[in-house]
Amino acid sequence: MAFTNSRFLGEINLISSQEIVDAATASGLTPHVVEKDYVLGWLLWGINASEQLSTSWVFKGGTCLKKCFFETYRFSEDLDFTLKDESHIDDSFLQETLSEVCDNIYEHTGIEFPEEMRAFKIYENPRGQKSCQGRIAYRGPVSPPGKNAPRIKLDLTADEVLVLPPAVSPVYHPYSDAPSNGIAVTSYSYEEAFGEKIRALGERTRPRDLYDVINLYRNDEARPDHAVLLDVLMQKCDFKGIDLPNMDSIRPHRDDLAGSWNNMLEHQLPVLPPLQSFWDVLPEFFNWLVGIHQARVLAPFSGATSEEVLRARTGLITGLEHAKSAINIIRFAASNRLLVSLQYQGSLRLIEPYSLRRTNEGNIILHAHNVDKDEHRSYRVDRIQGATVIDQTFVPRHQIELNG
């Protein structure tokens, strides 16, 4: 087998179903959605551990955004790759190589990938070149035995244009069996992933494309230069033979987006924001993209300039395990501009969340706007007893420092 296991240290057994159930409860999603996220992480590990695939397969798409860039993002279900080597789109090669990948993962995790439930369909894409859709079935901690095993879809294309050099990105895998030195994968750069999402919005206009584009635009901490992004998009649209998307080309699809918004996104998010809150940002986004409008950048809350802003993905609140679930919920709500019902010291407070910071005394606090009292408040994280996302949007007053 052509594998290198330098990223893995020690023997790992299949995690318990209870861990998946607990993670599902904390995230507000079903155990099967969380289990798929768990298996996706290990598939990325296995692909990156393969000497044949690790640098040739470049990860992209919505799952890439979730696993490599924003942990509080919508859960996604597929693995999309641009392949540098077209010869990999071959049934014999895929069967043999993915069999080795799956066997390697099984040896380290106990996740089963039934070989008889693995299939690859090679077809001619609209550009006359070979592409592939694969299905890989698995049995993890909560999936049932038998012939109805859940499947992960692989989407493989070898003739996509890569405008920018690929990146080596860390993979977010918040489970107890994560390799001690982490998981990494060759992926699109952030600018390339963003540009690809805008292209997809213009070409197929699905709810997840609108959700992704506006979420990426709103994240002002990671927002690229509009000219760089526009250049990436222009090259991608030119390659596909399509016009640059704009508000006039997207507007006729408003009803279709409304009709499929819930069905396509609801199962991927703990709370689904209303379509209108994303649709209303589109004109501003397109004006920013072409340089007509400067993106609105709010100042952070400045009431305590000596405090340390906490942005790290993990280890954010070490020693306060009981608060991690609440913080994850709060960060999701902040990214989606949704209010939070905060259970704090025995009572409920309706808040707009903005920032996590460490004080000079070492306390970790949440800065927020208390909606009922219409004033800025800070809440010590160790005193937070719970949090619930409310299906009600807000317009930020300060920079949101909880993205990611």
N, C-alpha and C positions, 0 to 999 in steps of 0.2 A: 504494500500500500504506500502511496506517495503522500505521507502525512508528516507534519512536524507538530509535536505536542508541547512545544516549549511554553505555550501560553497556559498550559494546564499543570497544576501542581496537586498531587494527591488523588486518591480514589474517591469517587462521588457516587452515591446511590440515589435512586429516584426519590424526590422530595415527597412529603406526605400530601394527601388530598386536603388535609386540614389547612396547610399553608396556602394552598390555592383558594380555598373557601374563605379564609380570613382576608386574603388580599382582595378578593372579590367584594366582600362586605365593606372593606375600607374604601374601595374605589367606586362602589355603587354600580358595579357591573356584574354580569353572570359569571359563575365559575368557569364555564366553557370559553368565554372570551378571554379571561385571564390565563387559563391554561394554554390557549393558542399563543398568547404573547410570550409565555414561558418557553414554549417549544420553538417559536421563532428565534428567540435569543440563542438557543443552542444550535439551531440550524445555521445561523450566522457564524457561530463559533466553528462548526464543522466545515463550512465552506472556507473560512479563513485558515483553517488548519490544513487544508489540501494544497499541496504545492502546485497542482495544476490549475486550481481555481482562484487562489487567494489574490493574485494581482490581475488576473484576466477578467474576473467578474466584478463589475462596478455597481454597487448597491445604489438604488434610487427609489423615488416614489414616496407615497404617504407613510409606509412603514419605516422608511429611512428617516423621515422627519421625526417620527415617534421614538425610534430606537437609538438614533445618533445625535439628535439636536434638542428635542424638547420632551422631557419625560412626562409632563402633564398634558401631552397632546392627546388627540383622539386615538383610540386603539385601532390598529389596522390589521388586515388579515392575510395579505399577500406579500410575496417577496419578488420585487422587480429588479432586474439586472440588465445593464448594457454590457455585452461581451466584447472584449477586444479581439478575440480569436473566433472567427466564424465557424471553424471546424468543430467547435464544441457543440454546435447545433446539429447533433447527430444522435439518433436513438441509441445506438450501441454504446457510444461514449457516455451519454447521460446515464444510461442504466448502470453501467459499470462504475462510473465515478461517484454518482449519488449513492449507490449501494455502499461504497467504501465510506462515504461521508456519514451515512446513517448508521453503519456498523460502528464507526468510531464514536459517534454520539452515544449509542446504546451502551458501549463498554464503559463510558464515563458517567452516565446518568441513569440508565435503565429505561429511557424512553424507547418504545418499540416503534419501528417503521416497517409494517408488513410489506414485503417485496411484491407480493401478488396484487397489492393495492397501490402500486406506483406506476404512473403512465405519463408518456410524453407525446404531445401532438405537435408535429412539425408542419408548418403551413407557409404559404407565400403571402407576405404582407403587402400592403398597397403599393410599396415601392418595388415589388418584384423580387424581394430578397427573402431568405429564410428567417422565420421566427419560430418560437416554441412556447406552448403553454403546457406546463406540467402539473401533475397532481401527486402530492406525497401524503399518504395517510399516516396517522400516528396514534399511539395509545399512551397517554400520559397519566398523571395522578388521578384525574377525575373522569376521563373519557371512558365510555362503556366498552366492554369486549364485544366481539362479533364483527359482522360485516358493515356495520354503520359507523365505523371509525371516522372521526373528523379528518378533514384534509386541508392542506396548505397549498395554495396555488403559486406556481412559479411562472413568471413572465420573462422570457429571455429574448433579447433582440441584439443583433450583432451590427446593424447598420445605422444606429443612432449616432448623431454628431456629438462629440465631447468637446465643448468649447473651452473649458478650463481643465487644468490637471486634476485628476482625482485626489481625494484626501484619504488619509488613514484615520478613521473616526472611532472613538470609543463607543461601545454598545451598552445602553442602559439595560441592566438585567438585575432587578431588585429582588432576587430570590436567594435563599440560604445556600444554594449550591453553586453560586457564582465562583468562577475560578479566582484564586487569590490575586492574580495579576490582571484580572479583567478579561473582557472580550473586545476585540477590535475588528474592523472590517474596512476594506477598500470601498469608498463611497464617492458619490458626487460631492463636490464642494457645496457649501451652503448657497452661494450665488447661483450655481448651476441647478440645484434642486428647486430653488425659488423660481428661476426662469422656466424650468420645465413645468412647474405647476401653473404658471400664467399661460403657457402654450396650451396645456391641457384644458384650462378654463375656456380658452377661445375655440378649441377644436371640438370639444364634446360637452362642455358646460354642465357638469354634474355637480350635485350638492357638495361632495367632498372637495372638489376643486375650488369652489367659492369659499368654503370654510377654510381651506388651507391658505389660499392667497391672502385673505384678509387677516388671518391670524399672523402670518409671516410679516405682513405690512405693519400691523399694530405693534409688533415687537421692536420698539425703536432702539433697544440696546444692541440688537443683532442686525438691524436693517442695513443692507449694503448701499453703496452709492447708486443712485438711480441710473446714472449713465452706464455704469458697468452692467447692471441688471438689464437695461434696455438693449445693450449690445449682445448679451447672451440670448435674450429673447428673439432679437432680430435674426440671429444666425440659426436658431432653432426653427423659427417660422419659415425662413427661406429654405431650409433643408426639407421641411414638410410640404413646401409649396402652398402655404396658407398666408393670409393677410395677418398683420398684427391685430390682436384683439383690442377692442375699445368698447366704450359704453354703448355705442350705437349697435355694435354687433352682438353684445350680450343681452341687451334689453328685450329682444323678442323671446328670450328663453325664460323670462320671469315666471310665467305660469307653470312651466315644466319643472322648474326648480322648486316651486312651492308644493307641487303635487308629490314630489319624491323626497322632500327634505327629511321628513320623519323616518320613512322606511329605510333610507340609505345611511342615516347618521345616528339614529336614536340608540341603537345597540352598541355603538362605539364610544358613547359618552355617558358619564353619570347623570348629567342633566343637559338636555339639548337646548342651546340658545335659540331664540326666534330667528327665522330667516331674515326678517326686516333689519335686524341689528347688523347683519353682514352686508345685505344689499345696499343699505344707505351709505356705506363707506366706499362703494365701488367708484363713484365719480371722482372722489378725492384721490383714490388710489391711482386711477388712470391718469389724472392730471399730474400727480407727482411723478409717475413713471416717465412721462415725456418732458418733464421739466417745467411745466406750466405752474405748478403749485409746490411750495415747500411743505414737507411733512410737518405736522404740528408736533413739536417736542415740548412736553411739559417739564417744568422743573420738579425735582424731587422734593418731598417734604423736608423743610430746612429747620425745623424746630430744635433739632439736637445734632449739630454738625459734627460733634465729636464721636458719635456712634458709628460702629462698623456695620456696613451693609453686608448681609449674608446672602450670597447668591449660589453657593455650591450645590450641586445635585444631591450628593449624599453626605452623611456626616454632619448635616446641618444642625441637628439638635441632639447630638450625642448625649446620652444620659437622661433624655426625656422621651423614652420610647412610647409612653402613653399618648404623647401629643403628635406623633408622626403622622397618623392617619388624618387628624384634623388639619395639620399643616398642608398635606398633599391636597386635601379638598379645597383649602383656602387658595392655594397656588393655582389650581385649576380654575376656580371661580374668577380670580384676578385676571388670568390670561383671556378668559371669555367675557370679561366685563359683566359678571353676574354678582348679585348681592349674596351675602352669607349671613345665615342665622348662627350667631356665635353663642355657645353655651359657656358662660364664664362666671365662676364663683356663684353658682346656683341660680343664675338668671340668664335670660336670652337677650342678646343685643343684635340688631340688624345693622350690618356694616358694609362699607365699601373697603376692601382690603388693598393695601398699597406696598408695604415693605416689612421685611424682617431685619432686625438690627440687634447688635450686641452693645450693651451699655458699658460705661467705664467700670461699673460694679460687676460685670460679667453676666448680667441677666439678658436673656433673649426676649425681645418684645416685638409684637405685631403692631405696626402703625396702621390705623384705619380711620375712616370717617363714620361716626355713629349717625345713622340716618334719622333715628327718632329724636335725638337731641340736636341734630344738625351742627355737630362740632367734631373736631379732630380728637381722637382718643388713642391711647396706647394700652396694650394688653400683654401682660407677662405670659409667655408661652407655657410655663409650668403651671399656670392656673387655668388654662383652657381645658374645658371638660368635653368639648365636642364641637363639630361644625357641620352645617348642612347648606348645600347650595340652593339658592332660591331662584326660581324661574322669573327673574326680573333684572333687566339690564340697568347699568348706570354709565354715566359719562364721566370719565376720570377727571379729578381736580388736580392731581399730582401725577408725576411719572410713576408708573407701576414697576416696581423693582422685584416682582415675584414671577416674572416670565421664566420659562425654561423647564 
